């Protein structure tokens, strides 16, 4: 399978001609419905075409998964490589289908979805997106997988709960340091939550997203 056939997904059309695209990758054990409502919160004017793909793996205890978890920070190579390839082909097909190039596309995700956001947005050989929104995740370390941290880097808006018992907040702190050292512009927020997205941060992310893709032009009255 390649292109849009490589993953199931939900699509939220833009209100008019799309000014960009927003792709959100769900976390472990969820599906394409999980983050779909977030599209409207991040882009209330529907300036962007939005989509939420479903991870290709079905694993215990249920739901869809991007890779097999063996150790936090270090995804299982075989399953990660396979998902990375399928998601890469899907993203390329999505860009072609909706007519929005990578440089007008923001990738985001939660937990495993944040890991895929880093991988697909910064992986060597991948086209550069306009921005990244990795929430409660980590930059993956996988044998044979390399990041490309050469300039210019996309803007990054990160968030992580300080009481996260699944993926410790230290992982995002390390990612922030690594990306800032490489010259990336990073918006970073921590909040007193467990493994969850802070609703209070979403409004700030919406403003960041609008600025990243350029404010909507207003016609003179």
C-alpha positions in Angstrom: 0.0 0.0 0.0 1.1 3.5 -0.7 -0.2 7.0 -0.7 -3.6 7.6 1.0 -4.3 3.9 0.9 -1.6 3.1 3.4 -3.6 4.4 6.5 -7.2 4.9 7.4 -8.0 8.5 8.3 -10.7 11.1 9.0 -10.8 14.3 7.0 -12.1 17.7 8.1 -12.4 20.0 5.1 -11.5 23.6 5.2 -14.3 26.2 5.1 -13.0 27.4 1.7 -9.8 27.1 -0.2 -7.4 25.6 2.4 -4.7 28.0 3.5 -2.7 25.1 4.9 -3.1 21.7 6.5 -3.1 20.3 10.1 -2.3 16.6 10.6 -2.8 15.1 14.1 -1.4 11.7 15.2 -3.2 9.9 18.0 -1.6 8.2 21.0 -1.2 4.5 21.9 -4.4 2.5 21.9 -6.6 5.3 20.4 -7.7 5.8 16.9 -8.5 8.5 14.2 -11.5 9.7 16.2 -9.5 10.6 19.4 -7.9 13.9 18.4 -10.5 14.8 15.6 -12.4 17.3 17.8 -9.1 19.1 18.5 -8.9 20.2 14.9 -11.8 22.6 15.5 -10.3 23.9 18.7 -6.9 24.6 17.1 -8.4 26.0 13.8 -11.8 27.3 14.7 -12.2 29.3 11.5 -11.5 26.2 9.5 -8.8 27.9 7.5 -7.0 24.6 7.2 -7.8 21.2 5.9 -7.5 18.9 8.9 -7.0 15.1 9.2 -6.3 12.4 11.7 -4.8 9.2 10.5 -5.1 5.8 12.3 -2.0 3.9 13.3 -1.5 0.7 11.4 -0.9 -1.8 14.3 -3.6 -3.5 16.4 -2.0 -4.6 19.7 -3.1 -5.5 23.2 -4.8 -4.1 25.2 -6.7 -2.8 22.1 -6.9 0.2 19.9 -4.3 1.3 17.3 -0.6 1.6 17.9 2.2 3.2 15.9 4.9 0.9 17.3 5.6 -1.7 19.9 6.6 -0.3 23.3 9.6 -2.0 24.8 11.4 0.9 26.5 10.3 4.5 26.7 12.4 6.6 24.4 13.4 3.7 22.3 10.6 2.4 20.0 10.8 -1.2 18.7 12.7 -0.9 15.4 10.7 -3.3 13.2 7.3 -1.8 14.1 8.6 1.8 14.1 10.3 1.5 10.7 7.2 -0.1 9.2 4.9 2.6 10.6 7.3 5.4 9.6 7.3 4.1 6.0 3.6 3.8 5.8 2.9 7.2 7.5 5.5 8.8 5.2 3.7 7.5 2.1 0.4 8.5 3.5 1.6 12.1 4.2 3.0 12.4 0.7 -0.3 11.1 -0.7 -2.3 13.5 1.5 -0.3 16.5 0.3 -0.9 15.5 -3.3 -4.6 14.8 -2.8 -5.5 18.1 -1.0 -3.0 20.3 -2.9 -1.3 21.6 0.3 2.5 21.3 0.2 4.5 20.2 3.3 5.7 23.8 3.9 2.1 24.8 4.5 1.4 21.8 6.8 1.7 21.5 10.5 2.1 18.0 12.1 1.1 17.4 15.7 0.3 14.5 18.0 0.0 13.2 21.5 2.2 10.5 23.2 3.1 8.0 20.5 1.6 10.5 18.0 4.1 13.1 19.3 6.9 10.6 18.7 5.7 10.2 15.1 5.4 14.0 14.8 9.1 14.3 15.6 10.0 11.4 13.3 8.0 12.5 10.3 8.7 16.2 10.7 12.5 16.0 11.4 13.5 12.6 10.0 16.3 12.6 7.4 14.9 12.6 3.9 11.5 13.9 4.9 10.2 17.2 3.6 10.1 20.0 6.1 6.7 20.9 7.5 5.7 24.4 8.6 5.6 23.5 12.2 5.4 20.7 14.8 3.1 20.3 17.8 4.4 17.3 19.9 2.5 16.9 23.1 3.6 14.5 25.9 6.2 12.6 23.8 9.9 12.2 23.1 12.3 12.3 20.2 12.7 8.6 19.2 16.0 6.8 19.3 15.9 3.9 16.8 18.8 2.2 15.2 19.1 3.3 11.6 16.8 6.3 12.1 18.4 9.8 11.9 17.1 13.3 12.6 18.0 16.1 10.2 18.5 19.1 12.4 20.0 21.3 9.7 18.6 24.8 9.2 16.0 26.0 8.5 14.0 24.1 11.2 10.2 24.3 11.6 8.8 26.1 14.6 7.9 23.7 17.4 5.1 24.0 20.1 5.7 21.5 22.9 3.6 20.6 25.9 3.9 18.1 28.7 2.3 17.4 32.1 4.6 17.5 35.0 2.8 14.6 36.7 3.0 12.4 33.6 3.4 8.8 34.8 3.6 7.3 31.3 6.2 9.4 29.6 8.1 11.6 32.1 8.3 15.3 31.5 12.1 15.0 31.3 11.7 13.6 27.8 10.2 16.9 26.5 12.7 18.9 28.5 15.5 17.1 26.7 13.8 17.5 23.3 13.4 21.2 23.9 17.1 21.6 24.7 18.2 19.5 21.7 16.0 21.5 19.3 16.9 24.9 20.7 20.6 23.9 20.5 20.0 23.2 16.8 18.5 26.7 16.4 14.8 25.9 16.4 12.2 28.3 17.7 10.4 26.4 20.5 7.3 27.3 22.4 7.4 25.2 25.5 4.8 24.7 28.2 4.5 22.4 31.3 1.3 22.0 33.2 0.3 20.2 36.4 -1.4 17.2 34.7 -0.8 13.5 34.2 -0.5 12.0 30.7 -3.0 14.4 29.1 -3.4 17.5 27.0 -4.0 20.7 28.9 -7.2 22.4 27.6 -5.7 25.7 28.7 -2.8 25.3 26.4 -5.0 24.6 23.4 -6.0 28.3 23.0 -2.3 29.3 23.0 -1.6 26.6 20.4 -4.4 27.9 18.2 -2.7 31.4 18.2 0.7 29.8 17.5 -0.8 27.8 14.7 -2.4 30.9 13.1 0.9 32.8 13.4 2.9 29.8 12.0 0.8 29.6 8.9 0.2 33.3 8.6 -2.9 35.2 9.7 -5.9 35.2 7.4 -5.9 38.3 5.3 -8.9 40.6 5.9 -10.5 42.3 2.8 -11.0 46.0 3.2 -14.6 47.0 4.0 
